[in-house]
Amino acid sequence: MCEHADRPATLCPVEPSDAAPSPAARTAGSAFLRAARGESVPHTPVWFMRQAGRSLPEYLAIREGVGMLESCMDPEMVVEITMQPVRRYGVDAAIFFSDIVLPLKAVGVDLDIKPGIGPVVAHPVRTLADVEAIPDLTPDHVGFITEAVRGLVGELGATPLIGFAGAPFTVASYLVEGGPSKEHAKTKAMMFGAPDVWAALMAKIAGIAGAYLEVQVAAGAGAVQLFDSWAGALTPRDYAEHVQPWSRQVLERAGSLGVPRIHFGVGTSNLLDLMGEAGADVVGVDWRTPLERAIPVVGDRAVQGNLDPTLVFAPTEVMTARAAEILDAGRAARGHVFNLGHGVIPSTDPDQLARLVDFVHSYPLD
């Protein structure tokens, strides 16, 4: 029985069952997981979305001539890329190097990630038959993921690994639009005009995402994040009716695994309460919404965020002054994980991120 009666038993640290500590036992006392569980921390934990790549010279070197999906399916490369920011910055958590469309590729969907464009689907989903043609994901589809995660937790030691998946709405948008979209017109047309196809597609993606997270946690991931990058295109009513039930399905499945769940979207200031209610333990807040406004909305949950990613291009004293405001605001939450309000911009100076990590770690808690 968990001794912490003020939080769900599924979020209690896992005790080792033998002399060799399990990954969960090694990381249970980490600042990141303690903050996610709403416990006291030695310092505010920090990690960065898209920290595993893009801005690091060592990442660019190892990725030279290697396609994105190819690199995501190479366990040795995944381990090395995921570890690079942990070594360089001393962040409090690693984020698994992958892409939200990888599970679709693994089950046989014909897609590729085009440089400068993003995921491109050869045959967009239009009909119920198109949905039914997508296989369900099993661990056998992603054996390389299991291998990579196991390799990572062995190297990370007491630093937790965050597994992740794309949320049903965002992944559905890629499948229906055939690639990135600003308007999501075809996606919404299906959502409103073909509700049977939409429900089938969301159920399919929710099943794939849930299974994908299970694989990562079974191999040793200590937390998961559900990315709903395009959810900000929705009204609260449409999100609650057509999207939230499917995100809840994924997050409830992950919750049964006993790991903290982070739910993040971009431009979702009007959806933060609903995203929390979908099953998050930690609600990610992008840079557009001040934490002092977000915290009362998300309820008794931890928050993650939310420095504007462009502020790392400002003078260091400007960046740290804004970070201090966020750290001060975060004290009012059940727990606070410092992060940018979106991913690291590719042209970011890695040394500036290092200064930011040092500042967050040294900032007083009260």
C-alpha positions as CSV (number, residue, x, y, z in Angstrom):
1,M,0.0,0.0,0.0
2,C,1.3,3.5,-0.9
3,E,2.0,5.6,2.2
4,H,1.1,8.8,0.3
5,A,-2.6,9.0,0.8
6,D,-2.8,12.3,-1.0
7,R,-2.1,11.0,-4.5
8,P,-3.3,8.0,-6.6
9,A,-1.6,4.7,-5.8
10,T,-0.6,4.4,-9.5
11,L,1.8,7.4,-8.9
12,C,3.5,5.8,-6.0
13,P,7.2,4.9,-6.4
14,V,7.8,1.3,-7.3
15,E,9.8,-0.7,-4.8
16,P,12.6,-3.0,-6.1
17,S,11.7,-6.7,-5.9
18,D,15.2,-8.0,-5.6
19,A,18.8,-6.9,-4.9
20,A,19.2,-5.2,-8.3
21,P,17.1,-2.0,-8.3
22,S,14.7,-1.7,-11.2
23,P,14.7,1.4,-13.4
24,A,11.6,2.6,-11.5
25,A,13.3,2.2,-8.1
26,R,16.5,4.0,-9.4
27,T,14.6,7.0,-10.6
28,A,11.7,7.3,-8.0
29,G,13.4,9.9,-6.0
30,S,14.4,12.1,-8.9
31,A,13.4,15.8,-8.8
32,F,11.5,15.4,-12.1
33,L,9.3,12.5,-10.9
34,R,8.8,14.0,-7.5
35,A,7.5,17.3,-9.0
36,A,5.2,15.3,-11.4
37,R,3.8,13.5,-8.3
38,G,3.4,16.8,-6.4
39,E,6.1,16.0,-3.8
40,S,8.8,18.3,-2.4
41,V,11.9,18.7,-4.6
42,P,15.5,19.6,-4.0
43,H,15.3,22.0,-6.9
44,T,12.9,22.8,-9.7
45,P,13.5,20.1,-12.3
46,V,14.1,21.1,-15.9
47,W,14.1,19.4,-19.3
48,F,13.3,20.8,-22.8
49,M,11.0,19.5,-25.5
50,R,13.1,18.7,-28.6
51,Q,16.2,18.7,-26.5
52,A,17.3,15.5,-28.1
53,G,18.5,17.0,-31.4
54,R,18.1,19.9,-33.8
55,S,20.3,22.4,-32.0
56,L,23.2,20.3,-30.9
57,P,26.3,20.0,-33.2
58,E,26.8,16.4,-32.0
59,Y,23.3,15.6,-33.2
60,L,23.8,17.2,-36.6
61,A,27.0,15.2,-37.0
62,I,25.4,11.8,-36.2
63,R,22.3,12.5,-38.3
64,E,24.3,13.6,-41.4
65,G,23.0,11.6,-44.4
66,V,20.5,9.7,-42.3
67,G,16.7,10.1,-42.7
68,M,14.6,11.0,-39.7
69,L,12.6,7.8,-39.6
70,E,15.6,5.8,-40.3
71,S,17.4,7.3,-37.3
72,C,14.4,6.7,-35.1
73,M,14.4,3.0,-36.0
74,D,18.1,2.5,-35.2
75,P,18.4,1.7,-31.4
76,E,22.1,2.6,-31.1
77,M,21.4,6.0,-32.7
78,V,18.3,6.6,-30.6
79,V,20.3,5.9,-27.4
80,E,23.1,8.3,-28.5
81,I,20.9,11.1,-29.5
82,T,18.7,10.8,-26.4
83,M,21.8,10.9,-24.2
84,Q,23.4,13.9,-25.8
85,P,21.5,16.7,-24.0
86,V,21.6,14.8,-20.7
87,R,25.4,14.7,-20.9
88,R,25.7,18.3,-22.1
89,Y,23.1,20.0,-19.9
90,G,22.5,17.8,-16.9
91,V,18.8,18.0,-17.4
92,D,16.5,16.2,-14.9
93,A,14.9,14.0,-17.5
94,A,15.6,12.5,-20.9
95,I,13.0,12.6,-23.7
96,F,13.0,9.6,-26.0
97,F,14.3,10.5,-29.5
98,S,11.5,9.6,-31.9
99,D,8.6,11.1,-33.8
100,I,4.9,11.0,-33.2
101,V,4.2,9.3,-36.6
102,L,6.7,6.5,-36.0
103,P,4.1,4.0,-34.7
104,L,2.1,4.5,-38.0
105,K,5.3,3.8,-40.0
106,A,5.9,0.7,-37.9
107,V,2.5,-0.8,-38.6
108,G,2.9,-0.2,-42.3
109,V,1.4,3.2,-43.1
110,D,3.1,4.6,-46.2
111,L,4.6,7.9,-44.9
112,D,7.8,9.7,-44.8
113,I,9.2,12.8,-43.0
114,K,10.2,15.3,-45.6
115,P,12.9,17.9,-44.6
116,G,11.4,21.3,-44.3
117,I,7.9,19.9,-44.6
118,G,7.2,17.3,-41.9
119,P,5.3,14.0,-42.1
120,V,3.7,13.3,-45.5
121,V,1.2,10.4,-45.9
122,A,1.1,8.8,-49.4
123,H,-2.5,7.8,-49.2
124,P,-4.6,10.0,-46.9
125,V,-7.4,8.5,-44.9
126,R,-10.8,9.3,-46.3
127,T,-13.1,6.3,-45.7
128,L,-13.9,3.6,-43.1
129,A,-12.1,1.1,-45.3
130,D,-9.0,3.3,-45.1
131,V,-9.2,3.2,-41.3
132,E,-9.7,-0.6,-41.2
133,A,-6.7,-1.1,-43.4
134,I,-4.4,0.3,-40.6
135,P,-3.2,-2.5,-38.4
136,D,-3.2,-2.4,-34.7
137,L,0.2,-2.0,-33.1
138,T,1.8,-4.9,-31.2
139,P,5.2,-5.0,-29.4
140,D,6.5,-7.0,-32.4
141,H,6.0,-4.0,-34.6
142,V,8.4,-1.9,-32.5
143,G,11.1,-4.3,-31.2
144,F,13.6,-1.6,-31.9
145,I,11.9,0.7,-29.5
146,T,12.1,-1.9,-26.7
147,E,15.8,-2.3,-27.4
148,A,16.5,1.4,-27.4
149,V,14.6,2.1,-24.2
150,R,16.3,-0.7,-22.4
151,G,19.7,0.6,-23.6
152,L,18.8,4.1,-22.4
153,V,17.6,3.2,-18.9
154,G,20.8,1.3,-18.4
155,E,22.8,4.4,-19.3
156,L,20.6,7.0,-17.6
157,G,20.8,5.5,-14.1
158,A,18.9,7.8,-11.8
159,T,17.7,10.1,-14.6
160,P,14.2,9.3,-15.7
161,L,13.3,8.7,-19.3
162,I,10.1,10.2,-20.7
163,G,8.3,8.1,-23.4
164,F,5.8,9.8,-25.6
165,A,3.1,9.4,-28.2
166,G,1.1,11.7,-30.5
167,A,-2.4,12.4,-29.3
168,P,-5.3,11.1,-31.5
169,F,-6.4,14.4,-32.9
170,T,-2.9,15.5,-34.0
171,V,-2.0,12.1,-35.6
172,A,-5.5,12.0,-37.2
173,S,-4.8,15.4,-38.8
174,Y,-1.6,14.1,-40.5
175,L,-3.5,11.0,-41.7
176,V,-6.5,12.9,-43.1
177,E,-4.7,16.0,-44.5
178,G,-1.8,13.9,-45.9
179,G,0.7,16.2,-44.2
180,P,0.9,19.4,-42.0
181,S,-2.0,21.8,-42.2
182,K,-2.7,25.2,-40.8
183,E,-6.5,25.0,-41.2
184,H,-7.1,21.3,-40.6
185,A,-10.1,21.7,-43.0
186,K,-10.2,18.1,-44.2
187,T,-9.8,16.9,-40.6
188,K,-12.7,19.0,-39.3
189,A,-14.8,18.1,-42.3
190,M,-14.5,14.4,-41.4
191,M,-15.0,15.2,-37.7
192,F,-18.3,17.0,-38.4
193,G,-19.5,15.4,-41.6
194,A,-18.5,11.7,-41.2
195,P,-18.7,11.0,-37.5
196,D,-18.6,7.2,-38.0
197,V,-15.3,7.4,-39.9
198,W,-14.0,9.9,-37.4
199,A,-14.8,7.7,-34.4
200,A,-13.2,4.7,-36.1
201,L,-10.1,6.6,-36.9
202,M,-9.8,8.1,-33.4
203,A,-10.3,4.7,-31.8
204,K,-7.6,3.2,-34.1
205,I,-5.1,5.9,-33.2
206,A,-5.9,5.8,-29.5
207,G,-5.3,2.1,-29.5
208,I,-2.0,2.5,-31.3
209,A,-0.8,5.3,-29.0
210,G,-1.8,3.4,-25.9
211,A,0.0,0.3,-27.0
212,Y,3.1,2.4,-28.0
213,L,3.3,3.9,-24.6
214,E,2.9,0.5,-23.0
215,V,5.9,-0.7,-24.9
216,Q,8.0,2.2,-23.7
217,V,7.0,1.9,-20.1
218,A,7.4,-1.9,-20.1
219,A,11.0,-1.3,-21.3
220,G,11.7,1.2,-18.5
221,A,10.4,4.7,-19.3
222,G,9.5,6.4,-16.1
223,A,6.9,8.9,-17.4
224,V,5.0,9.6,-20.6
225,Q,4.0,12.7,-22.5
226,L,1.0,12.9,-24.9
227,F,1.6,15.5,-27.5
228,D,-1.5,17.2,-29.0
229,S,0.3,19.7,-31.2
230,W,-2.7,20.8,-33.2
231,A,-5.4,20.7,-30.5
232,G,-5.3,24.5,-30.3
233,A,-7.3,24.6,-33.6
234,L,-10.4,23.4,-31.7
235,T,-13.1,25.1,-29.7
236,P,-13.7,23.8,-26.2
237,R,-17.0,22.3,-27.3
238,D,-15.5,20.4,-30.2
239,Y,-12.5,19.2,-28.2
240,A,-14.8,17.9,-25.4
241,E,-17.1,16.1,-27.8
242,H,-14.9,14.8,-30.5
243,V,-11.3,14.6,-29.1
244,Q,-11.2,14.5,-25.3
245,P,-12.7,11.0,-25.0
246,W,-10.0,9.5,-27.2
247,S,-7.1,11.3,-25.4
248,R,-8.6,10.2,-22.1
249,Q,-8.6,6.6,-23.4
250,V,-4.8,6.9,-24.1
251,L,-4.0,8.6,-20.8
252,E,-6.1,6.2,-18.7
253,R,-4.3,3.3,-20.3
254,A,-1.0,4.9,-19.5
255,G,-2.2,5.7,-16.0
256,S,-2.7,2.1,-15.3
257,L,1.0,1.6,-15.8
258,G,1.9,3.6,-12.7
259,V,3.8,6.4,-14.3
260,P,3.1,10.1,-14.4
261,R,1.4,11.4,-17.5
262,I,2.1,14.8,-19.1
263,H,-0.5,16.2,-21.5
264,F,0.8,19.0,-23.8
265,G,-0.7,21.1,-26.6
266,V,0.1,24.2,-28.5
267,G,-2.2,27.2,-28.4
268,T,-4.5,25.5,-26.0
269,S,-5.1,28.2,-23.4
270,N,-8.8,27.7,-23.8
271,L,-8.5,23.9,-23.4
272,L,-6.2,23.5,-20.4
273,D,-9.0,22.5,-18.0
274,L,-10.3,19.9,-20.5
275,M,-6.8,18.6,-21.2
276,G,-6.2,18.1,-17.5
277,E,-9.5,16.4,-17.1
278,A,-8.6,14.0,-19.9
279,G,-6.3,12.3,-17.3
280,A,-3.1,14.3,-17.0
281,D,-1.0,14.4,-13.8
282,V,1.0,17.2,-15.4
283,V,-0.5,19.8,-17.8
284,G,2.0,21.3,-20.2
285,V,1.5,25.0,-20.8
286,D,2.8,26.8,-23.9
287,W,4.4,30.2,-23.7
288,R,1.2,32.1,-24.6
289,T,-0.5,31.5,-21.3
290,P,1.2,32.8,-18.1
291,L,1.5,30.1,-15.4
292,E,-0.3,32.3,-12.9
293,R,-3.4,32.1,-15.2
294,A,-3.0,28.4,-16.0
295,I,-2.5,27.0,-12.5
296,P,-6.0,27.8,-11.2
297,V,-7.5,26.3,-14.4
298,V,-5.7,23.0,-14.3
299,G,-6.8,22.2,-10.8
300,D,-4.8,20.0,-8.4
301,R,-2.2,19.0,-11.0
302,A,1.4,19.8,-11.6
303,V,2.3,22.1,-14.5
304,Q,5.1,22.1,-17.0
305,G,6.6,25.1,-18.8
306,N,6.7,27.6,-20.1
307,L,9.5,30.0,-21.2
308,D,9.0,31.4,-24.7
309,P,11.5,29.4,-26.9
310,T,12.7,32.7,-28.5
311,L,13.9,34.1,-25.2
312,V,17.0,32.0,-25.3
313,F,18.1,34.3,-28.1
314,A,17.8,37.3,-25.8
315,P,20.7,38.5,-23.6
316,T,21.3,36.0,-20.7
317,E,20.1,38.4,-18.1
318,V,16.8,39.0,-19.9
319,M,16.3,35.2,-20.4
320,T,17.0,34.5,-16.7
321,A,14.8,37.3,-15.5
322,R,11.8,35.9,-17.4
323,A,12.7,32.4,-16.2
324,A,12.6,33.7,-12.6
325,E,9.1,35.0,-13.1
326,I,8.0,31.6,-14.3
327,L,9.7,29.8,-11.4
328,D,8.1,32.2,-8.9
329,A,4.7,31.6,-10.5
330,G,5.2,27.8,-10.5
331,R,5.3,27.7,-6.7
332,A,1.6,28.0,-6.6
333,A,1.1,24.7,-8.5
334,R,1.0,21.2,-7.0
335,G,4.3,20.6,-8.7
336,H,6.3,22.5,-11.4
337,V,8.6,21.1,-14.1
338,F,10.4,23.9,-15.9
339,N,10.5,23.7,-19.7
340,L,10.1,25.9,-22.7
341,G,6.7,26.6,-23.9
342,H,7.4,24.6,-27.0
343,G,10.3,22.8,-28.6
344,V,13.9,24.0,-28.8
345,I,14.4,26.1,-32.0
346,P,17.1,24.6,-34.3
347,S,19.3,27.7,-34.3
348,T,19.4,27.9,-30.5
349,D,22.8,28.3,-28.9
350,P,23.4,25.2,-26.8
351,D,25.6,27.2,-24.4
352,Q,22.6,29.5,-23.6
353,L,20.5,26.4,-22.8
354,A,23.2,25.3,-20.4
355,R,23.1,28.7,-18.7
356,L,19.3,28.3,-18.4
357,V,19.6,24.9,-16.8
358,D,22.2,26.2,-14.3
359,F,19.9,29.1,-13.4
360,V,16.9,26.9,-12.9
361,H,18.8,24.5,-10.7
362,S,20.2,27.2,-8.5
363,Y,17.0,29.2,-8.1
364,P,15.7,29.1,-4.6
365,L,12.5,27.2,-4.0
366,D,11.0,29.8,-1.6
